[in-house]
């Protein structure tokens, strides 16, 4: 169990592995740890004693940091976050993450307008909901126009709506995209006047976003580094990125540049989505000719395919037999390459379509050792969980209902909400579970907000949903976010716990996760974050310890 440690002194010792290691690990839990890339390892030692009472050898390469009794946890791992995409535009966006009033949100637009060239775009790319504001409403076109009268403004609400300032549609060039224009709806008021709000499905909203100007490459690199640092500031030491909308194959290059520069501050495990409709198998075969499963190093590693494996089985509740066969053929190939796969599916009512395909594959070749996963599935039924367990397929859980819980309540009622999602039932069943956020378009990126939601089942508006019997303990929730997430990249033997032989990935917390009131957990941050013995983030009393060589 990844129990936190309340530290007096903290010792870090760098040691070199004697065993030679292959750079091409195979996805097998029994040999993954011995086939990891060759690297210096960092071991951590904790002493509960003050400086004068420590009994460790502090010579050589040992580094000693007095934590003053603060709580240390294993580094957190977000098992489903669109971190690569977020980094591309992070430094060019206006962020409403954590803002609790519309007045403050508009002030952020106003402030950004002062430092941004006139006639350029100010973009709020998501990560907010009107329920977070004390005003409990969305902004109006008049308000964003008043905040930035000399700029174009784009404000995205999850994947459901976009607010544009006057002239925004023309500036985006929507007239040159007639097929997209037919799929969106321009909202009007009671007098028939356009409000500036546009609605559409996730695909349409994503394509609308793609009409915005892209930052230059150097700014994408800077944004990637800045976003990863923001993740470090809340205790994250690793992410699993499932690709998804608005992430073309060339968009991975800024990440690779940060990696080549030796400037990664997170362990990144990434998947590849099918880039073109109706060419999924062909494209994935081409992309992975020189990208075998597990290719990379301790910082950056290829972790298979998904979340969009085939377009016909992505955000489609009514797939045809031909679309299921297409997924089946693609997964047959993935099995032959021993690849991990992750699948995006939102509701239990239709997940049988996906499970039937997975069961066909498993009947041909067992897949349990490949550690496939289904993400989301917030209303998973006991039957669906049992089928996943039988297949050896894990479950990636995010805090979507922190933002959208009231909408689910309105659609399905309180009885369904009491087990949405059934976290404890899945734990008791022995189903592998990883924790995450699905940030940054649809959720705040802080893992502590997600942990708080796991523990109290409440929405951002304070509505209690999950029944007490579906609320995990604090240690169970922490394990989901550490060793639980590490399982999906075959690393639970190396990461996810403060133990002898584990990698030195950890966070020193601003508050004690185990004892603060549950409602305060979401506000916890990291005062010091370490990845592989390198202090990648530090502030306050530990600021001087941060490694600033990159």
Secondary structure, DSSP 8 states (H G I E B T S, - for coil): ----EE-SEEEEEEEE--S---SB--S-TTTTTTSS---EEEEEEEE-S-GGG--S---TT-EEEE-TT-EEEE-EEESS--HHHHHHHGGGB---TT---HHHHHHHHHHHHHHS-TTSEEEE-S---GGGSTT-S---HHHHHHH-TTSEEEEEETTTEEEE-TTHHHHHTGGG-HHHHHH-EEEE-TTS-EEEEEE--HHHHHHHHTTS----HHHHHHHHHHHHHHHHTTTEEEEEE---TT--GGGGHHHHHHHHTT---SEEEEEE---STT-HHHHHHHHTTT--TTBB-SSEEEEEE-S-S-GGGSS-SS--HHHHHHHHHHHHHHHHTT--BEEEE--TTTTHHHHHHHHHHHHHS--GGG--EEEE-TT--HHHHHHHHHHT-EEEEE-HHHHHHHHHHHHH-HHHHTTSS-HHHHHHHT--EEEE--TTTSS---HHHHHHHHHH-B-TT--B-S-GGG---HHHHHHIIIIIHHGGGT-TTTSSS--TTS---EEEESS-TTTS-HHHHTT--EEEEEETTEEEEE-GGGGGG-----
